[in-house]
Amino acid sequence: MFKGWWLFALGVLALMFAVTRILYRYADFKRIGWWPVLIVWIGWTLNFGIVLLVPLDIANAKHERCINQVRAEWNTTHPTGETLQEEIEAECGGGPWVEVKGDGLMLFWQLIYWITYVLCWTAFPITQSFCMTGEFYFFERLRAAIRLNFIFYCIYGAIGLVGLFVLILSGANLSKFNSLEAIRNVAVAASNSYGMFLMVAFLGYSLVETPAFYWRHSNDEKMLKYYYFLAVRYREQYEKGKNHLDKVMKHLKVFDEKIQSDDPFRPLVDVVISQTPPEYRDIFLGEGSPEVTYDKLVGIHHDLKAAIHETLSARSLYINCLNRTFRLEDIVNSKTSDKKIVEWEFKQPRTGSFAGFLNRLEWIWYTYLHQWVFLGISFLGICMGLIIVWNEEVLGFREKFKIKTELGIFAQMLKNEHDSYPFEVQWLFVFLPLAYIASCCYSSLFKINFFGIYRLIPHHQSDAPSLLFNSMYIARLTFPIAYNFMLMSRTVPLDRKEVCDMGVYENANGVCALNTQFSKLYARPILAMPEWIQDMNILFPIVMLVLCVLTFFDVYTKFILNCCLKSVQKFFGIYDDKGSGAQIQQGKDLVETEKQRKRNGETWTIDSVGLQQTGRFNLSGVPNSAPPKEAFTFKGVMNKFKTSPKVNVELSTIKEKILPKAAPKSNNSRVESIRAKYSKLTNDDEKDSSKSGTKEQ
């Protein structure tokens, strides 16, 4: 029985729409292809769905326990029958709006868990390596991806052997691990420990950084200085990426010049050249080793894809930073305006009857309300962070030191005494903190920059490896996040004493934990492990508290500013309001130059010497206009049938072999001058050789 299925379906549709919108914001569909996007979409939808499934599971378990308790109390005074069932339902509040009876909820959990498990350890890493490899053929790319991941699987296997050795030293009875179920329990416990470690690391940063983000953005003047700093940094990243791309294309030029049309490597070189930007035609002389092998072609193909992505990403970040800076400068300048409206320089003014009212409301928002609203959001984030840290710290200490009083706030809100609350209120008690914890962990993953290789960039600039890397680690975080929250709220058993059979709400040890379906699938296998593994519930909160303190006092930034060289500070991009004055002024001049070019209708300064974006979307997220298609006419179809493709191919081949091929004309004057000088020297050499030949004759 599925009560309220339409409401659950509505929530799933809203979740799918949100995932699609986020994926549309980051993914470059033209370069990625449809099947990596589909894999990422499935992974995100399943993993983000825990914010819907965990509250549903807890609500169903609480309702079932309430029914069992009331039935046990009324068993001696009320006869069994349909009337009793109705009275019991009324006593328990009628149940939640969405209720799944039977094994339906367990089926949901098993589908999400095993699909996520397979995606996390096979589909995501293999597809990620498949998209990164430089091989030219499908099965070669697949074999290279499997070979690369096999190395990581061997590393994981070695770590597993070390864990097995630790179990032997701890005195564990290995005879218990001789069945398939026992091996599954070990795998669940190991993946949970790894996921808990990742969750603690991300929470230790994001619980402080999330309120700090809104605190910083409440001050427009300081954020404007920070944008000036970022403009210089992104410009340097673009120039670095462009220099790397130039080196790769010069190396490719050597292969292009050496490999002739009848060479078997020629089709592979043409494939690589087809992916180069238009600037490739400006390269006149190549650089690098002229030795051509298949492995070198594979390597240069991989390097070209990585260099193009690096350059386009830096360009996108730079232009987005410029647009945000232009917008923030207009807001800061309009705060003291006598017109009391925000005068946007690069935005079309509003028209219509309510234009004046909306302009005045916009000015009031940015001048008076914006700062206080962001400070209020930051204050709420601080309160939520303190509550989460408190619940994490008291989680293990209560059991370790046998404290009978329940100290956790989440557990207090979901105690039995509060079952009289409407299930909608209890659902909010679970949904809001769980959604905040999940958003903190996931937002840290969305911001992570793994050595410039894996990084999600908005406006359709994220490549397939970055999206798959993000999806893989989200999948490893999902179930540990749910398990950690249910431990804090005491809705899963903390030790073996709280494990009871279905329908039993109290045993010799006291009140049992909720019989959630999640507990059967995920929590009980962990409880089957030795006690020292369960003691990690005390270690992880301590680590998270230390990371929160280090992030709050900004120890990382202060260490680099005080103990490292200027080059190290520049490499990590450390921002200091006082020590980065020269870079801020440089960024201010750079922004003013770009603004003046935009006023004059000119292109960005990086476009005159850099890489032009060629894709389905421009950097503002608007689809580029497609070239007009040829109109369909019967005359055109007949002309196509009349032309002989065989003759055309033969003529083109003859012309290519006999007639000299003219070099394409470049837009770069410097390149054309070099070509003219080189051709002049060549003609002079030919004349000298002809004169010497006639003299000898």
DATAKA-V273676 format. One record per residue. N is the residue number from 1. PHI is phi in radians with two decimals (NA if undefined). NEAR is the number of other ideal C-beta (glycine too) atoms within 10 Angstrom. Layout:
<<N,PHI,NEAR> <N,PHI,NEAR>>
This chain:
<<1,NA,8> <2,-2.17,14> <3,-1.44,14> <4,1.21,15> <5,-1.08,12> <6,-1.15,9> <7,-1.22,12> <8,-1.15,19> <9,-1.11,12> <10,-1.13,11> <11,-1.14,16> <12,-1.14,13> <13,-1.12,10> <14,-1.09,11> <15,-1.11,17> <16,-1.12,15> <17,-1.15,10> <18,-1.12,13> <19,-1.11,20> <20,-1.09,13> <21,-1.17,9> <22,-1.15,17> <23,-1.14,19> <24,-1.13,13> <25,-1.20,14> <26,-1.80,19> <27,-1.39,23> <28,-1.70,21> <29,-1.11,15> <30,-1.22,12> <31,-1.43,20> <32,-1.38,20> <33,1.73,12> <34,-1.41,8> <35,-1.34,10> <36,-1.13,22> <37,-1.11,17> <38,-1.12,11> <39,-1.10,19> <40,-1.12,26> <41,-1.10,18> <42,-1.10,16> <43,-1.09,25> <44,-1.14,23> <45,-1.10,17> <46,-1.16,22> <47,-1.33,24> <48,-1.20,20> <49,-1.23,19> <50,-1.14,23> <51,-1.19,21> <52,-1.68,19> <53,-1.41,20> <54,-1.11,25> <55,-1.05,22> <56,-1.14,24> <57,-1.14,26> <58,-1.16,27> <59,-1.11,22> <60,-1.13,24> <61,-1.17,21> <62,-1.17,24> <63,-1.16,21> <64,-1.18,20> <65,-1.17,22> <66,-1.09,21> <67,-1.10,18> <68,-1.15,18> <69,-1.17,17> <70,-1.18,18> <71,-1.14,16> <72,-1.17,13> <73,-1.28,12> <74,-1.67,15> <75,-1.14,11> <76,-1.54,6> <77,-1.91,6> <78,-2.15,14> <79,-1.26,8> <80,-1.31,10> <81,2.83,9> <82,-1.21,7> <83,-1.09,10> <84,-1.08,15> <85,-1.12,12> <86,-1.16,10> <87,-1.17,14> <88,-1.14,18> <89,-1.08,15> <90,-1.16,10> <91,-1.13,17> <92,-1.62,20> <93,1.47,17> <94,1.46,11> <95,1.55,19> <96,-1.24,22> <97,-1.13,15> <98,-1.99,21> <99,-2.45,20> <100,-2.01,23> <101,-1.73,13> <102,1.42,9> <103,-1.67,10> <104,-1.13,13> <105,-1.19,20> <106,-1.09,16> <107,-1.11,12> <108,-1.05,18> <109,-1.10,21> <110,-1.15,14> <111,-1.08,11> <112,-1.12,20> <113,-1.17,17> <114,-1.32,11> <115,-1.14,15> <116,-1.12,23> <117,-1.12,16> <118,-1.17,12> <119,-1.10,22> <120,-1.18,22> <121,-1.81,19> <122,-2.26,13> <123,-1.16,18> <124,-1.09,27> <125,-1.17,20> <126,-1.21,17> <127,-1.14,23> <128,-1.07,24> <129,-1.17,20> <130,-1.06,22> <131,-1.30,20> <132,-1.55,19> <133,-1.19,20> <134,-1.80,20> <135,-1.10,18> <136,-1.77,15> <137,-2.02,9> <138,-1.04,9> <139,-1.22,8> <140,-1.20,14> <141,-1.13,18> <142,-1.14,16> <143,-1.14,14> <144,-1.13,18> <145,-1.15,20> <146,-1.15,15> <147,-1.11,11> <148,-1.16,16> <149,-1.30,18> <150,-1.09,11> <151,-1.13,8> <152,-1.18,12> <153,-1.12,13> <154,-1.14,10> <155,-1.13,10> <156,-1.09,12> <157,-1.11,10> <158,-1.13,10> <159,-1.12,12> <160,-1.11,13> <161,-1.13,10> <162,-1.10,10> <163,-1.10,15> <164,-1.11,14> <165,-1.12,10> <166,-1.14,13> <167,-1.07,18> <168,-1.13,10> <169,-1.16,8> <170,-1.36,11> <171,1.50,8> <172,-1.23,16> <173,-1.46,8> <174,-1.23,10> <175,-1.17,7> <176,-1.29,12> <177,-1.78,15> <178,-1.80,8> <179,-2.15,9> <180,-1.15,7> <181,-1.14,9> <182,-1.15,15> <183,-1.15,11> <184,-1.11,11> <185,-1.08,19> <186,-1.12,19> <187,-1.13,14> <188,-1.13,22> <189,-1.15,21> <190,-1.16,17> <191,-1.14,17> <192,-1.18,23> <193,-1.11,16> <194,-1.14,15> <195,-1.16,21> <196,-1.13,22> <197,-1.11,16> <198,-1.10,17> <199,-1.08,25> <200,-1.12,23> <201,-1.13,16> <202,-1.23,24> <203,-1.16,26> <204,-1.04,21> <205,-1.58,22> <206,-1.34,26> <207,-1.12,28> <208,-1.66,23> <209,-1.27,19> <210,-1.10,21> <211,-1.17,20> <212,-1.14,17> <213,-1.07,17> <214,-1.23,18> <215,-1.13,16> <216,-1.16,14> <217,-1.31,18> <218,-1.36,18> <219,-1.90,14> <220,-1.20,16> <221,-1.14,9> <222,-1.19,12> <223,-1.16,17> <224,-1.14,20> <225,-1.12,19> <226,-1.15,20> <227,-1.16,21> <228,-1.05,22> <229,-1.11,23> <230,-1.17,21> <231,-1.06,25> <232,-1.16,24> <233,-1.13,19> <234,-1.19,23> <235,-1.14,22> <236,-1.16,15> <237,-1.09,19> <238,-1.14,23> <239,-1.10,16> <240,-1.12,14> <241,-1.13,23> <242,-1.16,20> <243,-1.11,12> <244,-1.12,16> <245,-1.13,25> <246,-1.08,18> <247,-1.12,14> <248,-1.13,23> <249,-1.22,26> <250,-1.16,16> <251,-1.14,20> <252,-1.12,24> <253,-1.10,19> <254,-1.07,18> <255,-1.15,24> <256,-1.12,18> <257,-1.33,11> <258,-1.45,14> <259,-1.39,19> <260,-1.50,8> <261,-1.19,10> <262,-1.58,7> <263,-1.34,13> <264,-1.14,8> <265,-1.43,16> <266,-1.06,14> <267,-1.05,11> <268,-1.21,19> <269,-1.12,19> <270,-1.11,12> <271,-1.11,12> <272,-1.18,22> <273,-1.12,15> <274,-1.13,7> <275,-1.69,13> <276,-1.36,18> <277,-1.30,19> <278,-1.06,11> <279,-1.16,18> <280,-1.12,17> <281,-1.26,16> <282,-1.42,16> <283,-1.46,18> <284,-1.66,16> <285,-2.15,10> <286,-1.49,16> <287,-2.39,12> <288,2.08,15> <289,-1.26,10> <290,-1.45,11> <291,-1.22,9> <292,-1.95,15> <293,-2.36,10> <294,-1.13,13> <295,-1.12,8> <296,-1.22,16> <297,-1.13,21> <298,-1.10,19> <299,-1.13,14> <300,-1.24,21> <301,-1.13,21> <302,-1.13,16> <303,-1.13,19> <304,-1.15,22> <305,-1.08,20> <306,-1.17,20> <307,-1.20,22> <308,-1.12,22> <309,-1.11,24> <310,-1.10,21> <311,-1.24,25> <312,-1.13,25> <313,-1.14,22> <314,-1.12,26> <315,-1.12,25> <316,-1.10,21> <317,-1.09,23> <318,-1.15,26> <319,-1.23,21> <320,-1.12,18> <321,-1.12,22> <322,-1.09,21> <323,-1.12,14> <324,-1.15,15> <325,-1.18,23> <326,-1.00,18> <327,-1.16,16> <328,-1.22,18> <329,-1.10,19> <330,-1.11,16> <331,-1.17,20> <332,-1.13,14> <333,-1.22,12> <334,-1.49,18> <335,-1.14,14> <336,-1.81,8> <337,-1.32,12> <338,-1.28,5> <339,-1.30,10> <340,1.00,13> <341,-2.44,18> <342,-1.51,20> <343,-1.60,14> <344,-1.38,16> <345,-1.39,12> <346,-2.04,11> <347,-2.36,11> <348,-1.16,6> <349,-1.19,9> <350,-1.26,14> <351,-2.30,7> <352,2.08,8> <353,-1.24,6> <354,-1.71,10> <355,-1.10,12> <356,-1.12,11> <357,-1.14,11> <358,-1.16,12> <359,-1.14,18> <360,-1.18,14> <361,-1.12,12> <362,-1.11,16> <363,-1.14,19> <364,-1.11,12> <365,-1.09,13> <366,-1.28,17> <367,-1.55,17> <368,-2.03,11> <369,-1.49,11> <370,-0.96,15> <371,-1.10,14> <372,-1.29,10> <373,-1.14,13> <374,-1.18,17> <375,-1.16,16> <376,-1.14,12> <377,-1.10,17> <378,-1.11,19> <379,-1.13,13> <380,-1.11,13> <381,-1.11,22> <382,-1.13,17> <383,-1.09,11> <384,-1.13,18> <385,-1.11,21> <386,-1.12,13> <387,-1.12,16> <388,-1.15,23> <389,-1.09,19> <390,-1.08,16> <391,-1.11,22> <392,-1.14,23> <393,-1.25,17> <394,-1.43,19> <395,-1.05,24> <396,-1.49,20> <397,-1.20,14> <398,-1.13,18> <399,-1.36,17> <400,-1.20,11> <401,-1.79,7> <402,0.97,6> <403,-1.45,11> <404,-1.41,6> <405,-1.29,6> <406,-1.38,12> <407,-1.75,14> <408,-1.29,21> <409,-1.25,17> <410,-1.10,22> <411,-1.18,18> <412,-1.13,15> <413,-1.23,16> <414,-1.94,22> <415,-1.21,13> <416,-1.07,13> <417,-1.11,8> <418,-1.72,13> <419,-1.17,17> <420,-1.27,10> <421,-1.13,15> <422,-1.05,12> <423,-1.12,23> <424,-1.16,12> <425,-1.19,10> <426,-1.12,21> <427,-1.10,18> <428,-1.17,14> <429,-1.02,20> <430,-1.61,24> <431,-1.17,16> <432,-1.12,13> <433,-1.16,20> <434,-1.15,24> <435,-1.12,16> <436,-1.19,20> <437,-1.09,23> <438,-1.12,22> <439,-1.16,15> <440,-1.12,23> <441,-1.15,24> <442,-1.21,22> <443,-1.14,16> <444,-1.12,22> <445,-1.18,19> <446,-1.23,15> <447,-1.67,13> <448,-1.15,16> <449,-2.19,12> <450,-1.52,11> <451,0.96,6> <452,1.28,14> <453,-1.57,14> <454,-1.92,20> <455,-2.74,22> <456,-1.53,21> <457,-2.14,20> <458,-1.23,15> <459,1.07,18> <460,1.08,25> <461,-2.00,26> <462,-1.60,26> <463,-1.57,28> <464,-1.14,23> <465,-1.03,22> <466,-1.18,25> <467,-1.13,28> <468,-1.23,27> <469,-1.08,21> <470,-1.11,24> <471,-1.12,28> <472,-1.12,22> <473,-1.40,22> <474,-1.13,24> <475,-1.11,23> <476,-1.32,22> <477,-1.63,24> <478,-1.05,25> <479,-1.23,24> <480,-1.06,22> <481,-1.12,26> <482,-1.10,24> <483,-1.14,22> <484,-1.13,26> <485,-1.16,22> <486,-1.24,26> <487,-1.22,22> <488,-1.12,25> <489,-1.54,25> <490,0.99,21> <491,-1.82,24> <492,-2.27,29> <493,-1.14,22> <494,-1.47,18> <495,-2.57,13> <496,-1.18,12> <497,-1.18,15> <498,-1.64,20> <499,-1.47,20> <500,-2.30,17> <501,-1.31,8> <502,-1.10,9> <503,1.62,12> <504,-1.79,13> <505,-1.95,18> <506,-2.73,13> <507,-2.31,13> <508,-1.15,5> <509,-1.56,12> <510,2.15,9> <511,-1.26,14> <512,-1.42,17> <513,-1.29,22> <514,-1.08,25> <515,-1.54,22> <516,-1.33,26> <517,-1.18,21> <518,-1.09,25> <519,-1.11,22> <520,-1.15,16> <521,-1.38,17> <522,-2.11,22> <523,-1.36,23> <524,-1.15,16> <525,-1.06,18> <526,-1.24,21> <527,-1.20,20> <528,-1.35,16> <529,-1.41,20> <530,-1.04,14> <531,-1.16,10> <532,-1.17,12> <533,-1.24,21> <534,-1.22,17> <535,-1.21,12> <536,-1.10,18> <537,-1.09,20> <538,-1.58,14> <539,-1.24,13> <540,-1.07,21> <541,-1.07,23> <542,-1.16,14> <543,-1.08,16> <544,-1.11,23> <545,-1.10,15> <546,-1.10,12> <547,-1.14,18> <548,-1.10,21> <549,-1.15,13> <550,-1.12,15> <551,-1.22,18> <552,-1.12,13> <553,-1.52,11> <554,0.96,12> <555,-1.14,11> <556,-1.05,13> <557,-1.16,15> <558,-1.15,12> <559,-1.14,12> <560,-1.20,17> <561,-1.21,18> <562,-1.72,7> <563,-2.04,8> <564,-2.14,14> <565,-1.31,9> <566,-1.09,9> <567,-1.13,7> <568,-1.19,12> <569,-1.08,17> <570,-1.20,15> <571,-1.12,11> <572,-1.45,11> <573,1.18,15> <574,-1.33,18> <575,-1.74,17> <576,-2.29,15> <577,-1.04,11> <578,-1.62,6> <579,-1.48,12> <580,-1.83,22> <581,-1.11,12> <582,-1.15,9> <583,-1.22,20> <584,-1.13,19> <585,-1.14,13> <586,-1.10,16> <587,-1.15,25> <588,-1.11,19> <589,-1.15,12> <590,-1.14,18> <591,-1.14,20> <592,-1.15,11> <593,-1.12,12> <594,-1.16,22> <595,-1.14,16> <596,-1.15,10> <597,-1.17,15> <598,-1.21,16> <599,-1.09,10> <600,-1.45,7> <601,1.33,6> <602,-1.61,12> <603,-1.40,10> <604,-1.16,16> <605,-1.11,14> <606,-1.30,20> <607,-1.29,14> <608,-1.30,10> <609,-2.25,10> <610,-2.22,20> <611,-1.60,21> <612,-1.55,12> <613,-1.40,18> <614,-2.17,12> <615,-2.84,15> <616,-1.30,12> <617,-2.07,18> <618,-1.50,15> <619,-1.31,20> <620,-1.63,10> <621,1.51,12> <622,-1.67,10> <623,-1.07,10> <624,-1.21,12> <625,-1.25,7> <626,-1.36,7> <627,-1.11,6> <628,-1.12,6> <629,-1.44,6> <630,-1.23,7> <631,-1.16,6> <632,-1.46,7> <633,-2.40,9> <634,-1.19,7> <635,-1.15,7> <636,-1.15,10> <637,-1.14,10> <638,-1.16,9> <639,-1.12,10> <640,-1.16,9> <641,-1.25,7> <642,-1.26,7> <643,-1.24,8> <644,-1.72,9> <645,-1.11,8> <646,-1.15,7> <647,-1.12,9> <648,-1.06,10> <649,-1.13,10> <650,-1.14,11> <651,-1.10,10> <652,-1.13,10> <653,-1.17,11> <654,-1.12,10> <655,-1.08,10> <656,-1.18,11> <657,-1.46,10> <658,-1.65,7> <659,-1.37,8> <660,-1.21,6> <661,-1.55,8> <662,-1.31,6> <663,-1.26,12> <664,-1.11,7> <665,-1.29,10> <666,-1.74,17> <667,-1.42,11> <668,-1.54,15> <669,-1.15,8> <670,-1.13,10> <671,-1.11,16> <672,-1.15,15> <673,-1.15,10> <674,-1.13,14> <675,-1.09,14> <676,-1.12,10> <677,-1.13,10> <678,-1.15,12> <679,-1.17,11> <680,-1.14,10> <681,-1.10,10> <682,-1.13,10> <683,-1.14,10> <684,-1.11,10> <685,-1.10,10> <686,-1.14,10> <687,-1.14,10> <688,-1.09,10> <689,-1.16,9> <690,-1.19,10> <691,-1.13,10> <692,-1.11,10> <693,-1.17,9> <694,-1.19,7> <695,-1.11,7> <696,-1.11,6> <697,-1.16,5>>
